[in-house]
Amino acid sequence: MSKILITYQIPEAGEEKLRGAGHDVTVHEGSALIEPAALAAALKEYDGILTLLTEKLGADELAEAGDQLKVIANYSVGYDNIDVPAATAKGITVTNTPGVLNDAVAEHAIALLVSLARRVVEADQFTRDGKYEGWRPQLLMGTSLTGKTLGIVGLGRIGSEVAKRAKNGFGMKIAYNDLKPNTDFEAETEATYYENLDDMLPEMDAISVHVPLLDATHHLINADRLATMKESALLVNTSRGPVIDEDALVMALQNDVIRGAALDVFEDEPKLKPGLAELPNVIITPHIASGTIETRSAMAELAADNIIAVLAGEKPPTPVTK
Ligand code: DGY
């Protein structure tokens, strides 16, 4: 029996699996996030820890981990909160939860795109505010998605699901930028590959961002790049906040450099950059793209499976550690 800490209450399926495998499971109590000091203590006490994407485990924190700690299972596909080489150097396997959240995140990206194009949030507020005085030919006109081009920045599992939904569901044309082309994806979606992001951005009617947060992707969408986009462009981000320079985005939106943006993630989460929430051409959701009952349960089970495998000396289903 190994000692496992779950740092925040997750759907029960994960906890049940861990207990079912005979482990001694502790769930960090209360509605508050675990304090860094408590997490540091846990690194010395537990054999496995199931972490949230908001919990930073950098080289300094991991240097203090005890020899008993064998696995850190991050409850997300992104793992920019963990210094994986530092964990590896300490003999700790890091795992994440890819795959099971593709559909949910893609659905949310599409929901944001459609809502932005058709001004759904703005129109809802308008109606609630009692401003609707009857049908008018040009009331709150949006923009059609059919026939427009969606540029996917980062064609991973989620980006390609967004592209398929945009093409098959809305008749959009697809373009994408990634390190290399994907011929199978092109055959399926008739997508156009852009090796260079700077060539793609000015051509797009909408952009959906799906790159992981790395040094190379920090502020990938900056003021200079925003300035090259169409004035009518819509920007959606469900990846990580710092991929977009949020101050530059606020300025671009204030000055009609692009038409609108929908963000599920923010540069200084949970804080928003000044001015963002006041903009009518912005939709903001609180990092819920993977937040469906089905998906969050599947993530919990996958994180548990990863812990169980590592502690049994087996290869986990979805390791980040090579
Ligand atoms: C992830 O998994 O990285 C998302 O941001 C949360 O599900």
Boltz pocket constraint, residues with backbone or C-beta under 6 A from the ligand:
constraints:
  - pocket:
      binder: B
      contacts: [[A, 53], [A, 75], [A, 76], [A, 77], [A, 78], [A, 79], [A, 97], [A, 101], [A, 238], [A, 239], [A, 287], [A, 289], [A, 290]]
      max_distance: 6.0
